[in-house]
Amino acid sequence: MSGLADALLITAAVVLIVVRQFRARPVTTDRRWWIVPVVLAFLALRRPGLLDPHHHLESALLLAAEMLIGLATGAGWAWTSRIWTEPDGTVWSRSTKASVAVWIVGIALRAGLFGIGAALGVHQDSSALLLALAATLLLRGGILAWRSKPVTPGGVKSEAYVDRVPQTAWKEPV
């Protein structure tokens, strides 16, 4: 894919994911929540150019920092999402205002990394951003799946409340 196609894919994925996460949605752990991140990672890794051939060390360090930011964003996003259980037993989640702050900080840090790379003269391909987005989604999905199935010491499922107060949310059709 060209750089423009990558940018459009990344933008569309982020917009779709963020818009969907600010709606109340059921958390289903039996679904293959890891498929989208794996496809994004495959798209990022299938082309050469992830590392700049003239600046191997610098581009590897920038990629590692990008991945750490992606993982931190995914973890922050998952831990700031509200999870609750409806009376019928279904577990729901929705991102919060704190999730917006996590995304803003993550984007600002990524912009800073891009600036550092540009100052060092490192060629930066959109594959690194796509790979970091895959890491973000993979970690967020994993943490949400884990958080949605808390178990008490006796092995009995417990309620999945973040604030231990049951609240109903308006459910949008999916």
N, C-alpha and C positions, 0 to 999 in steps of 0.2 A: 504494500500500500504506500501511497505517497504521504508526505508529511501533512498535507491538507486533509486527506482521508483519515489519517490517524487522529488529527485534531478534532475532526467532526465526530469520529467514533467515541473518543474520550469525552467530548462535551455532551453528546447524546446519552452516553452511559451514566455520567454524573448527574445530569438533569433528571433522567428517568429514575435513577436510584434515590436521589434526594427527595424528589417530589413524592414518590411512593412511600418513603419512610416517614413522612410527616402526616400520613393518614394512619388511622388505627388499622392494624392488619393482624390476622391470626398468625401465631408462630407455630409452624408445623415442623417438627424435627424429623419426620419421616421423609420429607421432601429432600431432594438433592440440592441443598443450599450451596454446595461447593461447585456446581457446574459452571455458573457464570464466571467466577474468579479463575477457574482452570482454563476456560476458553480465552479470557483476556490475557492470562499469562502465556498461553500458547501463541496468541497473536503477537505478543511482545517479544517472545524468544525465537520465533521462526525466522526472523531476519537478522542478518549481521548488522552491526552498527550500534549495538547496545553500549559498547565501549569505544572510545575514540582511539584509533590505532596509533596516533601520534602522542597521546597523553594517557597511557594505560593506567598509571597509578592514580592520577588525578580523577579520571573518569570512573575508576573503580571506587574511589573514596566517595565521589558524588553519588554514585549508584547505591552504595551502602547507606549513605545518609538518607537518600530518597526512600529506600526500603524501610529504614528505621522510622522515618516520619510517617510512611504509609501504615506501618504496624501500630504506631502510637495513635494515629488517627482512627484506625479501626477499633482499637481497644477503647479509646475515649468515647467513640460514637456508641459502641455497644453498652458501656457502663453508664452513659447518660441517657440511654433509651429507657422509657418507662415500660415496665412489664406488669401485667395484672391478669388475674383469672376471673372469668365470668362465672356466674352461678351454674352454667351448664358444663363447666370444667375446661372450656377452651381457654388457651393462653393467648393473650393479645400483647402487642407492643406498639409503641409510637415514639418517635424521636421528640426531644424536648428542646427548649431554648438553649440549654447547655450544649446540646448536640450541634446547634448552629455555631456556637462559639468554637467548638472543637474543629469544625470544618473551616472556619475562618482562619484559625491559627495554623491549621495544616496547609491551607493554600498560601498563607503568608510565608511560612517556612519554605515551601516549595519554590515560591517566587524568589526568595533569598538565595536558595541553592542555585537556581538558574542564573541569577546575577553573579554569584561567585564563579560559576563555570564559565560564563561569558567573560568575566574579568581575567580568568586564567587562560582563555583562548581554547577551551575544551569544546569540541563539537558535541552537542547534546541532542540525541534523537528522542522522539516521542515514545519510544519503546520503554524507556526508564519510567516515564510517568504512567504508562499503561500497566507495567509490571507492579508499580507501587499501588495503583488502584486495585489491582487484583489482590495484592496482599491485604489492603484495607478491607475489602469485601470478604475475603476468606476469614480473617480474624474476627471481624464483626459477626459474621454468620455463625462461626463456631462458638463465640462467647454467648450470643443470644440463644443458641440451641442449648448450651450448657446451663445458662441462667433460667431457661424456661422449664427445666426439670429438676428443681431442687429436691433433695432427699433428706429427710430427718435422720438422726442417728439410728432409729429403729428400722430404717429401710422403707418407711411409708412416705409416699409423695406428700409434700406439703404445698401450701398455697404459694404462688409465684408473685407475691406482691413486692414491689420495691420499697414502698413506705408502710407496708403491712396494713394498709387501709383499703378495703375493697371499694372500687369505684367503677361505675359503668362508663363506657365511652360510646360516643356516637359511631356507629359502624357504617362505613361507606361500602357500597357494592364494589366487588373486585372484578 
